[in-house]
């Protein structure tokens, strides 16, 4: 691993734990027992910590699913009708990315501005549903295993038994002990702990009154693994409970109504090649061509399809199921295919319209969550980090990122059981791009879907924000002018799509009831081309603000027009420098990644860094893990 990359990894991790300090364990949490005999500790969160409506309650706490597995949750009442609206859970991806990303950057009741102040989100999903945000698996976000005092330095975690922070160290705090055996190491193995956490939380004293109107599940990014597998697990447990053969004492059925997955990572064998499809041919809908050099395109094609390269290695992973084979395949596909975009474009893989560092979505919330007053208000036991390298390393050890745990089969079963499934994507996202997700949607083989067509989506603001292809209770949605975290960029249509999903209304209008005879009609493909109108050609200031009405940064249009005139010369120089550097590295890059992966653990691990990248689009220091 190059010293530059290692430095970048460390700076990102350390920045995500900025202002850390030792956390005093909460003493004011109330104790209760949820379903499945899961102990739950909770408190009511004071108004203004996030939710600003004085009539809306919120609760946070921990589901103690095992002696060393404590899952953090934060619940918000519906602003509309808590007693009659459904309850919906949101989890981010990663693996190991905190759901506080979704809460503060996308669809929660509040956000944090550049001054550290709370501001209201008028398009929060708790406008129409009771919302539950869960940090999972163990050690993600504010969830923890065994809390210890320590600090990070040069990629290593060092415990501090005496609780004294060394002079000059800024990363001291309370963290989970670095032990990958205390968290799941795969999507399949994470399903049961997530289910136990749900059982405990949904059956706990403060949350149980909100659970009688159906349950909805929403996720993104690595949620393309989580969502299908976890939902299928819920359905299977419901059947076991109904047949009185459940092995989980006092478990309760969970009335799953809908599943939404945003920019999901479902099928590596489809989605790794989609990096070539999105950037080269047929290309994305903003910039064509994406790379100024045919040699870059040829390099990417060979790394993807050449003998023994990415697709061959992914096939071997699928055939053998061997951890080492899958992990090596993912290492290769990441370093030789996925990061070509990063190396040669200079753009944000979570929003290809922006250059890096990208200030969107706003990333001021980690400092806020690590302030002592907020930690006390929400009952936190450990310092907050937006991504867990412990989880990333655990999943990397099995090559989970390169596996497909039959996500299409799971979704097909869910559709057949009556769950309303919506796969939505922001079409400016590269890392889980719409070209790959659209191809995956066809594999679900939902009845009537192959014969449906694309039609525009209408919303209350009178704008067309995208298109949908839908057959009864299965839909694929392409959202225009949106990056990886769609609700940040297109809040109006995201909220209305969410409400339409659990209401079993059509995505296109929200006016037609779904049923066996419903299908959208229109063109067989979605071909709308946005062009470069909202593409940025200059790096934006860190404190930039995003305008969801113009679909670009405030004041960016004039700058973009002038910068576009200088683009060819600037990008050609960038490409030449990076191609020369990559040519020198190419012969040893795979050997280097594999060696680093074995010899470096924790913060500096290339594998851990690679896996948690699918979580979200706004790392501290550069401006999502879905």
Buried (B, 14 or more C-beta within 10 A) or exposed (E): BEEEBBEBBBBBBBBBBBBBBBBEEBEEBBEBBBBBBBBBBBBBBBBEBBBBBEEBBBBBBBBBBEEBBBBBBBBBBBBBEBEEBBBBBBBBBBBBBBBBBBBBBBBBBBBBBEEEEBEEBEBBBBBBBBBBBBBBBBBBBBBBBBBBBBBBBEBBBBEBEEEEBEEEEBBBBBBBBBBBEBBBBBBBBBBBBBBBBBBBBBBBBBBBEBBEBBBBBBBBBBBBBBBBBBBBBBBBBBEBBEEEEBEBEEBBBBBBBBBBBBBBBBBBBBBBBBBBBBBBEEBBBBBBEBBBBEEBBEBBBBBBBEEEBBBBBBEBBBEEEBBEBBBBBBBBBBBBBBBBBBBBBBBBBBBBBBBBBBBBBBBBBBBBBBBEEBBBBBBBBBBBBBBBBBBBBBBBBBBBBBBBBBBBBBBBBBBEBEBBBBBBBBBBBBBBBBBBBBBBBBBBBBBBBEEBBBBBBBBEBEBEBBBBBBBBBBBBBBBBBBBBBBBBBBBBBBBBBBBBBBBBBBBBBBEBEBEEEBBBEBEEEBEBEBEBBBBBBBBBEEEBBBEBEBBBBEBBEEBBEEBBEEBEEEBEEBBEEBBEEBEEEEEEBBEBBBEBBEEBBBBBBBBBBBBBBBBBBBBBBBBBBB
